Amino acid sequence: MTADNTTERRGFRASDIGLIFGRRGSLKQLSILGALLIIIAIFQIWTGGTTLAPGNVINLVQAYSFILLLSVGMVMVIITGHIDLSVGSVAAFVGIVVATSMRDWGLPWWAGILLGIALGAAIGAFQGFWVAYVGVPAFIVTLAGMMIWRGAQQYVGQAQTVAVPGEFRQALYGYLPEVGPATPYNNLTLLLGLLVIAAIVFFQFRSRAKRKQMHALLEPLWVTVVRTALLAGVVLYATLLFASGRVGTSFPLSGIILVVLIMFYAFLTSRTKVGRHIYAVGGNRRAAELSGVKSRRTDFFVMLNMSTLAGVAGMLWVARAGAAGPGDGNMWELDAIAGVFIGGAAVSGGIGTVFGSVVGGLVMAVLNNGLQLVGVTTDRMQIIKGLVLLVAVGIDVLNKQQGRFSFIGLMLAKLKAKQGQTELAAVDSESPRAQSLPTDQQS
């Protein structure tokens, strides 16, 4: 079908404003991101501008990068219909083993990092075997894992604090160095921001060019320009915040690790065969298996991947704290799970995105940070975070029940339609009449 490309030349229409936020989108479809911006604005006013101060923004990334990383892994576990309660204990165990290996075994910092990644993967393979090939529910396996790895952490560390060397801290907790001419900003952070802006411009107009080449329906040119300008403006503002901190600070290395992993897993879940299998298994396991998806292999992968990321998160925390201690990892799994559900994932599985989970994790991180800045005590902070999670999901569920807009309901409706088509095709292909017909009549 040849599309009408005259939209790029026609005049302004108010209905085109919604296209800025997505081809079929609107402000409602970005309600999670909008909620994050509202929370930031509230705390910015409440704290007298401290929330968006360069030092606090840098600290926010360093302090909560491990939770955001756990959310990235947790969303794939939840999409497949599972849950992982062991991530905090796994992170703590990996952290204490890595710290002890560098102190007592003389491992260099880079070998300690490789050991931590390998140990996390081994734990994930162990738990994934029980889930995928033995058939024990992930809730039970990871509940047992939460106790096993917490006990192992206490055994290895003997309930003591184990310091890590400075090289290890610098590798995972440091900043982009100061290079180039003397300016009021960190030059490498500025360069990184400019590269991101250039990438945004390139991919926005590359996508537009591809749609035009395929004769697909084009949005008005001004919509593309405005969207690109808004994204570039947000990145530029963030770049200046990170680059204008006190001398010696800049965009944290932990933030770079987090961004790289977010981009990788966003690509993995949306553009690869592995990602399609994860959504298929979570949406309808039986239909996925009839379509040739190896559900056991998918279950094994998501559990292995989750514990591997938990190991990386544990090392990020130890690098920030300067030591591994007995209290590491407490309640981390709850913050990660809360971020995933706030980000739009469905309890029943099959629904969720890496981007949504990161935004949900940022909501929890900004809440933690803002409440600390205004002096809210830990007990009240837990109550507020619990209420935010309950209200965020509850409002969406009520809207779905009453026929109003529901972010989760919208995604569920699309998924159910696809599932129905898949199941119908599977039934048709397995029916005796279809199998008895000649090939030309089946087609």
N, C-alpha and C positions, 0 to 999 in steps of 0.2 A: 504493500500500500504506500502510495506517495503522500507524504505529509505536507500540510500547508505551512510553508516557512514564512508566510507574510506576517506572522506575529512579531518577528524581530523588527519589522518596519512600521507597525501600526502605532497609534498613539497610546497615551497612558490610560490605564483602566485600574480602578481601585481594587478589583479582584486579583490583579497581578501582584499585589503586595504579598499575599500569602505564598507566592512562588519563590520569594526570597528565602523562605525557610524550608523549601522542599517542593518537589514537583507536584505532589499531592498533599502538601503539608500546610500547616497553619501554626499560629502561636500555640494552639492547644497541643499539637503534636510535639512541641518542645517544652512541655510543662515541667519536666524534670529539670532541664537546664534553666528554665525561668525561675523555678523555686530556688535553685542554687544562687542565682543572681540576686534574688530578693533577700535571701539569708545573708549574703555578703554585704548588701546595702544596709541592712538593719544593723549588723555588727559594726560596719564602718561608721555609722552615725553614733551608735551606742558607745563605742570605744574612742570617739573623738578622732578618727582617722588612723588609728593604730592597726586595724585589720589589714589595710592595703599599704602599710608602710613597707619599704623594701626589706628591712630586716625580718619582719614578721612573715612576709610571703616566702622568703628563702627558708625560714625555719619551718614553715608549714609543709613545704615539699620534703625537707629532710626528715621531719618528725613523722609524717604519715605516708611516705612512699611505700613502706612495707605493707600497709593496709590496702592501698590501691593495687599493689601487685597481687596480693591475696585475692582481691575482688576479681581481677582478670582471670585467675585460674578457677575461682569458685563459680563464676558464671557458666563455664563449660560443664562443670560437674552438675550444676542445677539444671541446665538445659537438658542433659541426658536423663533427668529424673532422679538424681542422687543428691546426697548431701555429705559434706566432709566436716566432721567435728574435731578432727585431730590436727588441724593445720597449726594452731598455736603451740601444741606440744611438739610437733615435728620441727617447727622453727626453733624452739628452745633447745631441743636435743641436738640439732645440727650446729647451732651456735656454740654450745658448750664443747662439743667434740672438736670443732674447728679451733676454738680458742685453746683447748688443752693440747691439741696436736702441735700448734705453733709454739706453745710454751714448753712442753715436755719432750716432744719428739724432734724439735728443731726444724720443722717444716718451714720453708719460705712462705711469704704471704700468698703468692700466686698458687702454690701447691695447696695451701689451706683452702682457697676458694674452689679449686677443682675438687678437692675432697668433699667440701660441703655440697657441691652440685651432685656429685656421684652418690653421696649418702642419701640425699633427698630423693634421688631417682630410685635407689634401692628400696627405700621405705615405701615409695609409691608403687613399685612393682610388687612388693609383698602384699600391700593392702589391695592393690588391683587384682591380684590373683584370687584372693578370697571373694571379692565382689564379682569378678567376671567369670571365673571358671569353677568356683565352688558354689556360687549362688547365694552367699550370705548377703543380706541387705547392707548397703553402704552405711546406713545409719548405725548398725550394730558393729560393723567392722571398724569404723572410724571412732565410735565411742570406746571400743576396746583399745584402739590405737591411741586415743587421747590419754588413757590411763597408762598404757605400756610406755609410750615415749616420754611422758612426764616422769614416770618412775625411773626410766633410763637416764633422763637428764639429771635427776637428783643423785643417782648412783655415780655417774661419771664425774659430776662436779662436786660431790660430797657436800651439797648445800652451801658451797662457797662461791665467791666471785673470782673469775679467771680473766685477767687482763689480756688484751691483744696488742701486738706491736704497732708502732706508728705507721709503718708502711701499709699494713692492712687497712688502717683507718683512712689513710690518704687515698687509697685505691677506691674505696667504696663511699667515703664520707667527705671527700675533699671537694674542691671547687675548680672551675676552669681557671687556669693560671693567668697572671697579668702579663701580656705581651704587647709589643708595638709601642707607638707613641703615647705619651702621657695625656690622658683625657679624663673627664669626670666619670667615665663609665669603664666597665670591663670590656675590652675590645673583642675578645673571643665570644662573649655573650651577645654583643651587638652583631657580630658576624653570623652567629648561629641563628639569631632572630631574622636577619635579612635573608638567609638561605631558606628558612621556613616560609617567609612571605613570598619569595620567588617561586617556591614549590606550589604554594596556594594558587598564585596567578597562573602558573603553567598548567596545573591539572584542571582548574576551572575552565579555562579556554580550550584546553585539549579535549575535554569532555564535550564541550559545545561543538567543536569542529567535527568530532566523531559522529555526533547526532546529526549534524548537517550533512555529512557525507553519506549517512545511512538513510537520508530523507525522512528522519524522524521529526516529530513535532518539536519546534524550538520555542523556548521562552523568549520574551522580548530582550533585546540586547541590554537595556538598562537594568533589567533584573539581575543578569549575570554580573554586570559592573558593580551594582550596589552590594550584592552578596559578597563578591570578592573584596570590595573595599571594607566592609564590616569585619570580615575574617582577618584581613590584613591589619586593620586598626586594633583589634583585640590582641593579636600577636605582637604588634609594635608596642602597645601599652605594657604588656607583660614583659617584653624584652627590656624596656627601659626600667621597669621595677627591679628586675633581677640584676641588671647591669649597674644600677646606681646605689647598691648597698655599700657598706663600709669597705675600706680598702682591704683586700685579701679575700673578699667574698664575691660570689657571682652565682651563676646557675649551678646548682649542686650536681656532682657526678651521679649521685643516686637518682636525681631527676632525669638525667640522660639515659641511664639504664632503664628507668621506668618507661620513658617515652619510646625507646627502641622496642621494648617488649610489648607495649600497647599496640604499636604499629604492626609488629609481627603477628600478634594474635588476632588483631582486627582483620588482617589479610587472610590468616589461616581459617578463621571462622566464616568469612564471607566470600572467599574466592577460590577455595580449594576443595578437593574431594573429601578430605578429612572433616572439614567444617560442615559440609552437606550431610555427611553421615552422622555427625553429632546432633544436628537438628532433627534428622529423620528418626533416629533412635528415641530421642526425647519426645517427639511429636506422636509417634505411633510405632512402637517397637515391632509389633507383628507385621505391619505393612512394610516397614523398613527391611525386615528379614526376608519377606517375600520378594522384595525388589533387589535382593542380593547384598544388602548391607550386613557386614559381620559385626553384629551388636556386641559380642563378647570382646572383640578386639577394640571396639570403640570405648567400651566401659573401662577396659584395662588402660587405654591411653589416657583418658581424662583423669583417672586416679593417679597414675604415674606422674602426669604433668603437674597435677595439683601439689603433690608432695615435693616435687622438684622446685617449683616456685616458692613453696613454703620454706625450703632450705635457703634459697636466695634471700627471701624476706628476713629470715633469721640472721643471716650474715650482715644484711644492711643494718639491722637493729644493733647488733653487737658492735659494728664499726662506729655507729653513732654514739652508743653508750660508752665505748672504750673498753668494755668488758662484758663477758657473759655471766649472768647471775641466775639465782633460783627463781626469781619472779618473772623471767622473760616469757612472753607468749601468752600470758593470762588474758582470756577473753578476746583474743585476736579473732578467733573464728566467728564470734558473734558480730563484731564490727564488719568483717568481710561479708558475711551472709546478709546483714542488714543493708549494706551498700548495694548488693546485687538485687535485692527485692525492691529497694527504693528506686533502683535504676530500671525497673520495668520487667524483671524476670517473673515468670509464672511458677507458682509452687508445684503445679502438675508437670512441669518440664516442657521442653520444646520451644520456649519463648525466652528471649534475652539477647543482649548485644554487649560486646566489649565496651563500646562507647557509653552505653547507658549505665553499665556497672561502674565505670570510672567516674561518671558524673555522680552516681549514687554514693560512691566512696568519698568523693569530694564533699558532698553534703554532710556526711558524718565527720569528715576531717575539719571542715569549717565550723561545724557545731562544737566540736571538742575544743578547737582553738579559740573560738569566740567566747565560749562560756568560761574558759580559763582566764581570758583577758579581763572579763568583767567580774571575776572573783567568785564564780559559782562553785560550791563545794562538790566533791566527787559524788556523793550520794545523790544530790539533786541532779547532777549531770547525767547519771545513769537513768534517772526517772524521765528526764526530758528527752533523751535519745530514744528510750523505749516508746514514749508517746508519739514522737515524730514518726518512727517506723510504723506504729499501729495506725496512726491517722493517715499517713501517706498511702498505705495499701488499702485501708478501709474505705477511704473516699473513692478510690478508683473502683473498688468492688461494688460499692453502692451505686455509683454512676452506671456501671454495667448492668446491674439488676434493674435499674429504673429507666433504662433505655437512653440515658444521656451519654455524652462523650466519655469513653474510657480508653486510656492509652493501652492498658493490657487487653481490654476487650477487643479493641481494634485489631491487635496482632493475633489474638486467639481466633477471631472470625476468619481472618485470612488463612491461618494455618489449618482450621477445620475444613475449609473449602478445598485446600490442596490435599488434605488427608482423604477426603471423600473421593476425589478424583483418582488418587493412587489406589485406594481399596477397591473401587469399582473396576479399575483396569486389571487388578490382580484377580478378582473374582471372575471376570470375563475370560482371562487367559487360562484359568484352571477349570472352567466348566466343561463337562463331558462333550457337549455338543460342539463347543469351539475346538476341542482337541480332535474330534472325529472328522471335522470338515477339512477339505483340501486346503492347501496353503493359499491358493488364489481366492477361495471363498472367504477365508478368515480375514483377508485384507479388505 
